[in-house]
């Protein structure tokens, strides 16, 4: 079977909160009848992103064609989770015409691309392209870059200090594997900042890769799908910080779940979350909240102290339990964060 007969798969990667799920939802809503399937991976045990995608109600991508892998980062669970999930989709009576894979925000895409060479699936699928979504505002704010002068001062006082930046490392690995970069949230930064961010991205990219600016993940589907990269046959051009390592872990990051009581209004919760995110440098917040008297659940998402909320769909019968996923660098003070949220 030639590569042209294989089912194309698009890997959507990008750091926590970059807008991957919004981009994938845009693809589903503009599939124009193309039969799609989605594999979505979470860092943690609660599948928030999968729930968001299932609320689309798109006929060409029904809920049973959205597969959630919420028990570990996809780049570390290829054999146990990803390959069986992919085979399950391919073995359906009406297999998908294109598969979109949304990785965890902490996943390294290269191990996932390598998995497409596994004998069980190599003849049936190909990586059409790796699309890396970048939060333009976060890059402009210096989230992924150290202050060289500050590091020099620290090293002068203590040369034994380890200054590796785990955020920057993951961010760079996601760029190094890209076939297309989406500079998302471009509306949140100025034209000069956009130019500077594109320049910073270009310094990391190992080869010529197109950078497309976007707001809310709104990119023409024809730009995202059909790249024809066959990335699994091009691994040498996709360097990684972890090429010399046997495996990848996430010891630099913490995640936990906060069970939330009902709130009278969204504003009270949002104010508390902003205080908690600012005080504890939280990277990512996402979850569903029960607002008293409202039949629909409130979807809350945050990158740092930047928070968004909207009512997305009705609560499932008997399931009005608010839950929030909190992700940050190692050492999060869970007790203090929960206290701030509880008020």
N, C-alpha and C positions, 0 to 999 in steps of 0.2 A: 504494500500500500504506500503510495507516495505521500509526501507531506501535504499536497493539495487536497487529499482525501481525509486528512485528519481533522478532528474537531478543533477549531481555534480557541485558545483560552487567553484572556487578558488578565494579567495580574495587576491589581490596583494596590499600590503601597504608598506609604507616607507616614510621617510621625503622628503621634497622638493629637487628634483634633484638627488635622489639616483639612478635613472635608471629604474624606474618602466615601463615606456612606451617602452623603449628599450627591456626590458625583455618580455613584452606582445607581442611586434612585433616579437620577436624571436619565441615565442610559436606559433603565427599564421603562420609564415613561415615554421614551422616544424610540422604542425598538421597531416601530412600524411593522408589526406583525412577525418579526424575526423571533423564533423560538429560543428563548434564553434560559439559562440556569445560573444560580449564584451560589458560591461557597463563601461564607463570611466567618471570619475568625475573630475571637475576642481574647484579650489578655485578662483573664479572670473567669469567674464561673457564671456570670449573668450575661445572657445574650441580648444586650440592648440594641445593637446595630441590626441584628437579624429581625428583631421585632419592628424596628423602623421600616425596614425593607418590606416586610410582610404586610404592612399597612398600605402599600401602594395600590393593591387591587388590580394589578395589570394582568390581563387575560393571557398574554404571551409568556408570562412568568408567574404561574400560580404559586401559592404558598408552599406546596410540596416540592417545588423546584428550587427552593431556597434552603440550603443546608447550612446549619449552624455548627461550628466547631468551637465550643466555649470552654474547653477544659485544658487549655494550654496553647502556647504560641505555635502557630502552624509551622514555623521553620524548625521547630524542635520535635514535632509529632508527625512527621511526614509518613512514616511507615504505619503508625497506629491509627491515624485519623485521616490524613489528606488523601492518600492513595485509595483507601477503601471508599471514601466519599466520592471521589472522582469516578471510580469504577461503577458505583451505584447509579450515578447520573447517566453514564454512557450505556448502561445495561437497561435503561428504561425502554418500554415499548416504543415511545416516540422520543428518542434522545435529543438533547438540545443541539441547536445549530451553532451556538456560541456560548461559552462558559466564562463568567466573570468571577474572579477570585479576589475578594477583599481581605487583605492581611491585617493582622493586629498592628497597631501603631508602633509596636516595639519589635516587629518581625524584621529579619534580614531577608530580602527577596532572593538572594542567590541560592541558598539551599533549596528553596522551593523550585526555582528554575531547574536545578540539577535533578530534582525528582522526576522531571518529565523524561529523563533517560532511563527510568526504571523499566525493566522488561515487561512488567504487567501492563503498562500504559503507553510505552514509547511508540508503538505502531498506531495508536488510536487518537493521540492528542498532540498539539504543538503549542508553544507559547507564542501567540500572535504578537504580543508586546508587553513590556513592563511599563506601566504608567505610574509615575511618581507624583503624588500630590503634595504641594508645598504650601504651608501657611505663610503667605507673604508678610503679614503683620508680625508674626513671631520671629521670622528671620530678620526683619528690619529692626526689631527691638533687641537683637543680639542674643536671643534664646539659645542658639546653637554655637555660639562663639565665645571663647574665653577672652578676657582682657589681658593682652600680652604684657602690658606694663605692670599690672597687678601680680601676674604670675612671676615676673622677674623679681619683684620686690619680695615675694614670699620665698622664692628659691634662695635669694641672698641671705635670708634668715634661717632657712632650713632646707638644705639641698636634698634631704631624704623624702620630701613631700611628693606625693603622687598627684599629678595634676591632670590625669586623663579625664576627659569630659565624656561621660557615657551618652549624653544627649547628642553631642556632636558626632560621636562615632556611629550611632544608629542612623542619624540623619544623613551622614555622608555615604554609608553603605547603601541606603535606599536610592540616593542619587547616582552612585557608581553603576548601578544595575539598570538604569532607566533607558528606555527607548523614546520616551516622551515625558516631558515635565510640564505639569499644570501648576502655574503660579496662581493659586487660589486666593480669594479674599483680597483681590487687587484693589477693590473699592475702598479698603480700609487704610491704604497708604497713598502717599503723594506720587506724582509722576517721577520725581527725583528719587524717591525711595524705591520705586519699582525698578528703575534703571540700576540702582546700586544692588538690589537683591538679585536681579538677573546676572549682574556681573559676578557676584559672590557664587551663585550657582554654577556659572561657567567655569570658575576656578576649580571646582570639584569634578565636573563632568570629564570623563577620560576620553571622550570622543564627541563628534558633532551630534548634538541632540537638540531637537526643537523645543523651545520653551513657549508655552501658550498661556496668556493671561486669562483669568476667569473670575467671575463673581458667582458665589453660591454653586460652584461646580457646573455652571452652564457652558458646556463645550459641545459643539456638534458631534453627534455620535459617529459620523463618518470620519472625524478626526481621531477618535479614540479607538475604534474597532477597524480591523483591516490593515494593521501596520505591517503584517507579514514578516516579522523579525526572526522567527524561528530561534528564539533566544537560547533554547537548550543546546543548540549547535554552535553557540557563540560565547561560551563561558569565559574564554581567555580574555575577551575584551571587556569583561565585567569584574574588575578587581574588587576585593573585599578586605576589610580589616581583619577578617576571621579566616582567611584562606589557609593559614598555617595551623589552625586549631581543629581539634577533632569534633568539638561541639560548641554550641552557643547557649549561654544562660542569661537570665535577667536578674542576677543578684543585685544589680545597681538600682532596682526599682521595687516599690511596694504597691500593693493594691488591696483594698478592702471594701466591704459593702456596708452601707448604713441603711438600716430600716427606718423609714420615716412615718410619723403619724400624719393624719390629715391636716391640711392647712386651710385657713379661712380664705386667704388670698395668695396669689403667686408672689406678690411683692415682698411679703415678710420673709419667705424662704430665700428669694433671690438676694436680698440684702445680707442675710446671714451667710449665704454661700460666698458672696463676694468678700466678706470679712475673713472667712476661713481660708479662701484661696490666696488672698493677699498675705495673711499672717503666716501661712505655712508653705508658700510657694508650691501649691498644688498644680500639677501639670494638666490634669484632665478630670472633669466631672461629667457624668452622664447618668440619666435614669428617668424613672417615671414617678409622678407625685399625684396623690389623691387630693384634689381641691374640693372641699365640702360643698355639696349641692350641685356639683358639676358631673354630668354623666360621662364625660370624656376624660381621659388621663392627660396630665400635663407632662410633656416631654421637656426635660431640662438638659442642656448641654453647655459645657464650659471649657474654654482653653485659658488656663490661668484665671484671671479675674474677669475675662470677657465671657459673659453668659448670655445665652439665648433660651427662650422658652415659648412653647406653643402647645395648644391642645391638638393631639394628632389622631386619636381614634377612641371609640368607646372602650371602656374597661371590659375584659372578658368576664363572663358571669362568675360572681363570687371571688374575684381576684383583685379587689381594690386595695392592694398593699403597695405603698410607696417604697421604692428602693433606689439607692444612689450608689454608683460605682465611683470610687475615689482612687486616682493613680498619681503617684509622685516618685521622686527619687528616694532612695533608701533612707530610713530614719523618720518617716512621717509620724507625727504624734497623734495617733488615732484617738486617744481619749480627749485631747484638747480640741481636735477637729469636730468630733461628735458633740462635744459640749457647746461649741459655737453654733453648730447647725441646730441643736435642740433649743438654744436660746436660754 
